[in-house]
Amino acid sequence: MPRLAINGAEPVRTEPFPAWPMDLEESARAAAETVRSGQWGSIQGEKVRGLERRFAAFQDAAHGVAVSNGTTALCLALQAVGIEPGDEVIVPAYTFIASASSIVMSNAVPVFVDIDPDTYNLDPGRVEQAITPRTRAVMAVHFAGLSADMDRLGEIAAGHGLAVIEDAAQAHGARWGGRGVGGLGAMGAFSFQSSKNLNAGEGGIMLTNDDDLAAAARSLADCGHAAPGPRYNHYRMAGNNRMTEVQGALLQVQMEHLEARADRRHDNGEYLTERLGALDGIEPVFRPAKADRHARHIYMFKYNGDAFGGIPKTRFIEALRAERIPASPGYSIPLYKQPVFRDRNYGIYQRPALSAVDYDALNLPVTERACYSEAVWFTQNVMLGSREDMDDIVRAIAKLGDHRDELREAS
Ligand SMILES: Cc1ncc(COP(=O)(O)O)c(C=O)c1O
């Protein structure tokens, strides 16, 4: 008699986890009201301005500049701090492509550095080793919603005159030492793309505590305009990267719920970590105490196939999904193995300093392990579930462990 759902037995769950996005009626009313107001653009409207103030305050930053998406926020943040053609920017390779493509699209060169095996965030010791005379910045990705080690990265950057750009695309509500991320380095960039913990379909924002960087970012977001100067005077080369008022309205609705949801994701993450950590072959990714709120855009644990009798991660995930636990293998290759880097297909961003780099020859072992055999993800909507939902996750994984022989035989 099979015991596992992958072999036809009853799954652990039948109910779905919370759907994302939420607040559909409230959002529809806010969007309709904005449409009816006739103020659709952010130049005249108040929704985007209000969001900028509110989100910046929520993350403990002085300034917010909303833009069309998170990739643009990263590109403009790099430009605002003065990255120049040929400069090197240190970045992890276990992250979304935009962490690195924004560097290429700023005419600079990504230098990939391995992640820490415990936190899956940039390993500060390796950052230090990768610094050259051409290094100008470090992209501190708060991966999965866990703050990078901003103390050590800040010290290293200060010691070498580097800017720290925070890729906080996944880190709404995340804190480091009691302070919101995004305003801890020179500039931070968040995404409001539909999977994110704050969602307008698309959208992004830059945060900073520096008045001059804020002015540069606002100008870069708005055709090189310099507020409050004449609208048709342009002072720097920049496109139109503005957010619309409807996006601003949708995001303002979710701001009402962000604190409570951020706490819930964090608390569920702590609970899961305690329970999953007790299972053989499962090691939750470590949260340092100073990262005192984890945004849990992704809940991640390390799967040890050896403890499961050699069952590969892909098979483990298939079996978990059959139990109706929506697990994901996450990124399947490191960024430096992506075809765009392998084939040096940089289009208009082609530069001698970039084409000279043989990214395909790189091997960052912790990143490769995470991609190929180790990392398992649950998305943020799962982390909004109840305690019973979390218990189901634990029960399903424990069930696979208990019946590893059945899983192996059928694979
Ligand atoms: C780590 C990271 N950086 C940057 C981005 C880019 O944001 P967007 O999709 O809004 O351009 C994302 C999200 O997709 C991300 O996860």
The ligand as an SDF file (V2000), in Angstrom:
LIG
                    3D

 16 16  0  0  0  0  0  0  0  0999 V2000
   16.3840   40.2120   -5.8020 C   0  0  0  0  0  0  0  0  0  0  0  0
   15.6230   40.9710   -6.8540 C   0  0  0  0  0  0  0  0  0  0  0  0
   16.1760   42.0640   -7.4050 N   0  0  0  0  0  0  0  0  0  0  0  0
   15.5390   42.7780   -8.3340 C   0  0  0  0  0  0  0  0  0  0  0  0
   14.2830   42.4360   -8.7730 C   0  0  0  0  0  0  0  0  0  0  0  0
   13.6800   43.2130   -9.8940 C   0  0  0  0  0  0  0  0  0  0  0  0
   12.4250   43.7680   -9.6290 O   0  0  0  0  0  0  0  0  0  0  0  0
   11.3630   43.9390  -10.8100 P   0  0  0  0  0  0  0  0  0  0  0  0
   10.8630   42.6060  -11.2000 O   0  0  0  0  0  0  0  0  0  0  0  0
   10.3070   44.8110  -10.1750 O   0  0  0  0  0  0  0  0  0  0  0  0
   12.0400   44.6510  -11.9280 O   0  0  0  0  0  0  0  0  0  0  0  0
   13.6530   41.3130   -8.2150 C   0  0  0  0  0  0  0  0  0  0  0  0
   12.2850   40.9060   -8.5550 C   0  0  0  0  0  0  0  0  0  0  0  0
   11.8030   40.4850   -9.4830 O   0  0  0  0  0  0  0  0  0  0  0  0
   14.3460   40.5460   -7.2490 C   0  0  0  0  0  0  0  0  0  0  0  0
   13.8060   39.4480   -6.7170 O   0  0  0  0  0  0  0  0  0  0  0  0
  1  2  1  0
  2  3  1  0
  2 15  2  0
  3  4  2  0
  4  5  1  0
  5  6  1  0
  5 12  2  0
  6  7  1  0
  7  8  1  0
  8  9  2  0
  8 10  1  0
  8 11  1  0
 12 13  1  0
 12 15  1  0
 13 14  2  0
 15 16  1  0
M  END
$$$$
